[in-house]
């Protein structure tokens, strides 16, 4: 019998390397996958493989990125191949969660390179390193695929990476069918994510940035409670105000917001990631039949990334029958 939670991984994701010693290294994913395997979690998950149809994947990428951008990324050789397969992993997760066979209730994509800084504008100065280590916007492409392939009209994207997902925000800024919610450090890379950025045109009200810490916090500390309060006190009221009911939820799961990360200085614990995951699962249970696809973004302390991911997976595997609204 299929398990509740899918896990998409392939060794090809270890083949991409920006430069020796770079924080977005193969070692971070290797540590994550080793922890999932050695902890016994892997045996409790439904293992899924990335889609391998390059033409199909490229067609889905074209829903978000320009032909020029796609060709420029693919021309990078092994990095382009790995970036293509990362998108294929997210598409496979969407198929498993939203397809007619419904293989799993939710899925986690253990992939790299990350994607939430990749824009849909070819004029942006950023392909790869210049855009926060990102090449294709994995989550944005997955959201469009879910809409086009499975007729899921409303998509909610939650991004708890330490860094603001400026690329994802740009893709959907005028789109009322995709609600983008981000917690992040405002004045760190990429310098975007102002709470005044609420969407434009038909998309006004469907973009919600909650920078942490809250204004006036003289200590500047960001704890589990801050992350949960952003969900409870900002996201949920805004969903109610707009009347937005998601048909599927994506998580840009950046674990650089965990304590002791190399590129972040938040203090989120593994218990905090478990708690926010349960919040999302409760929302998914009431709104969209448990459909969640979680996609790895940042996380640059390999040991911390592994622990946080295991905590996240443990929570995803829990039965929603036991969950109660905490708000």
N, C-alpha and C positions, 0 to 999 in steps of 0.2 A: 504494500500500500504506500502511496506517496506520502511523504512527510509534509508537515504544515508549511515549512519554509524552504525555499529554493536557494541554492548557492551557486553562483556562476563564477567560474575561475578557469584559467588556462595558463600553462607555463609560458606561453608566448608573451605574457605581460611582463616577464622578467627580462626580455630581450632588448627593451628600449632603455637607453641611458643617455641623459643630456650631456653629462661630463663627469669625470671621476670626482667623487666627493660631493656631488650635488645632493641637496637634501631630498629631492624627489628622485630617489634611487630605487633600483630593484630590491634592495635589502628590506625596505619598508614592507613591500608586499610579500616577500619571502617570509618575513617574520610573522606577518598576519596569518598567512596560509599554514605555516608550521604550527602556530598556536591553535588554530581551528582544528587541525588534524590531531595533534598530540593531546588535546583536551578531551577528545572523544566526541566533540560537536559534529565533526564531519559525517560520522555514521548516522547521525540523527537528522541530517539535512538531505533534501533531494538535490543531488548534484546535476547541474545543467551545463551544457556546453554553449559557447558563443555561436551564433549563426555564422556559416562559412560562405554564404553566397555574396561575393563581393559586389556584384551588380545590384542586388537587392539592397544591400547596406548603403551603397553609394547613392542610390535613389532616395533613401530615407534621409541621408545627410543633406541632400539637396533641398529638403523641406526647410532647412535652417540656414545652410551656408551656401555661398555663391560657388559657381563652377570654378572660378579662379582660385578661391580659397581651397577647395577640395583638391584641385590639381597640385597646388603648391605644397600641401601637406603630404599627399601621396608621393610626390617627387623626393621626399626626404629619405626614401629607402625603408629600412627596417622600422624606423619610427612611424612612418606613414602606415605601414602594414599593421603595427601594433595598435595604433590609434583607430584604424578601421575595425580591428577585431574587438576593441573596447566598445565601440558602438554596437557591434554584433552581439556582445554580451548583454547589453541593455535591452536590445530587441528580443533576445531569447527570453529574458526575464519577463518582459511584457507579454510575450506569447504564453508563457507558463501561467501567469497570473490572470490574464484577461481572455485567453482563448477559450474556445468551446469546451475543450477537455478539462480546463481549470486544474492543471497539474498541482498547483500549490496556491495557498492563500496570499503569501507574500514572498518576496525574494530579495536577496542581497547580492550585489555585483561587486566582487573583489577584483577590481580592475585598476589599471593605470595605462596611459596618463589620465589625470583628472580633466574636468571639462568646463567648470562653471564660469571661467573667465573668457571663454572663446565666444566671440561675437558673431553676428550674422551680417556684419557690414565689412565688405572687402577692403574698405578704405581705412579701417582701424589698423594701427601700427602694432600688430601682434599676431604672429603665427608661432606658437610654441613658447619659447622662453620669455618672449616679450609679453605674453599674456598669461603670466602666472603658471607656467609649465603646462598649459592647456593647448589642445589642437582642435578637436571637435567638441562641441557642447553635448556631451553624452546624454544628460538628463533632458535638455530641450528637444533633442532628436527623439528620444524615447516618448516624450509627451506628445509630440506631433504624430508619431507612429501609433500610439494608443488611440488618438482621435481618428486618424485616417483608416487604420486597419480594423478597429473594433468599435467605432462609433461612440466612443466615450467622450461626451461633449465637454464636461468641465474637469479640468486637471488642477490639483493643488500641488505646488512645489514648496517644500520646507527645506531651508538651507541653514544648517547650524554650523557651517564652517567658520573658522575664526575670521576669514577674509570674505568680504562682500562679493557675491556672485554677479559682478557687473555684466558679464556676457548674458547670463540668463535673464536678468532684468531687461536688458536691451531688446532681446528677442521678443518678449511678451508685453512690452510696456504699453502698447495700445490695444491689447487683446483681452477682452472680457471673459474669454473662455479658459484662461490660465491665470490662476491667482498665485503670485510669487511672494513668499514670506521669508525674510532673512534676518538672522541675528548675527552680529559681527562687531569687530572693533572699527569704529568710524574712521579714525585718522591713520590707520595702517593701510598697507597695500590693499586695493588699488586706489584708495582715497575716495571711493564712491559709497553709496548707501545712505544718503541723507534721508531722514524721516519725512522731509518735504517731498520726496520723490514718491508720489502715490499713484502713478499711472497717468495716461493722457488719452483724450478723446473717449472712445467707447471703453477703454481700459482704465479710466479713472476710478480709483477706489480698489483696484485689484492688484496693487503693488504695495507691499507693506514692509518697510525697513524699520527694525527695532535695534538701533545701535546699543551696545553694552560697553561699559556700565551705564546706568541711568545718569542723566545730567545731574550734577550736584553731588555725586558720590566722590567725596574727597579722597577716599582710599583707592579708588579705581579698580577694586577687586570685582571679579565676576565669578559667581558661584553657581552651584546647581539651582538654587532658589531663583536666581536672576533669569536663568534660561527657562525654567518652568513658568515663571511669572510672565515672561514675554509671550509664551503660548497661551496662558490662561487669561491674561489681562489685555492682550493686544490682538492676537490672532482670532480667538474665538469671538470676541465682540465684533470684529470687523467682518468676519464671515456672516454673522447674524445681520449686521447692518446692510450688507450688500445682498443678502439672500443667496450667497454662493454655496451650493452643495456639491462637493466634488464627486465625480464618478470614479476617480482613481487618485491616489496620492503617490507622489515621488518624493524621496528624501535625498537631498545632496548632503551625504553623510561625511562631513569634514571633521576629523578627529584631531585637527590642530587646535581646536578649542579646548582640548583636554589639558589638564595640569602637566607642567614639565615638557611642553612641546618646544621644539627648536625654533619654530617661527611664530609662535603665539604665546601670549602671557595671560590667558584665562586660567581659571582654576576648576574647571568642570571635572568631576570625578566619574569613574565608571558607573557608580550608582546613579549619577545624574543622567548619563546616557541611557541607562535602563529605564529611568523614570520618564524621560521625554519620549522614548520609544513607546512606552505604554500609553502615554497621552495620545500619540499619533494613532496607535492601534485602536483605541477606544473611539476616536473620531472616525476611523475607517470602518469600524464595525457598524456604527450608526448611520453612516452616510453612503458607503460604497462597497458593502459586502466584503470587507477586509482587504480590498485590493491595495497593496503597497509594493512599490519597487524602490529599494534603497540602493544608492550608488555611491561608492567610495569617491571622496574628493581628497582633501588634504589630510595631514597627519604625519609628522616628520620626526617623531621619536619612535623608532620601530617597536620597542617594547611596549610603550604606552599605546600606540596604535593597535597592537595585537590585543591588549587587554580590553581596550574600549570596544573594539569590534566584537570580541567574544561576549561582552556584556550586552551589546546591541543585539547580537544573534540570539542569545538566551531569551531576551525579552520578545523578539519576533516569534520565537517558537512557542511562547505561552498561549494557552487557549483563551480566546476573547470571551468565552463564557464566564470566566472568572473576573473579568474586568468590570469596574464600575466607574461612572463618571466622577472624577475628582473635583470637578468644578460646579 
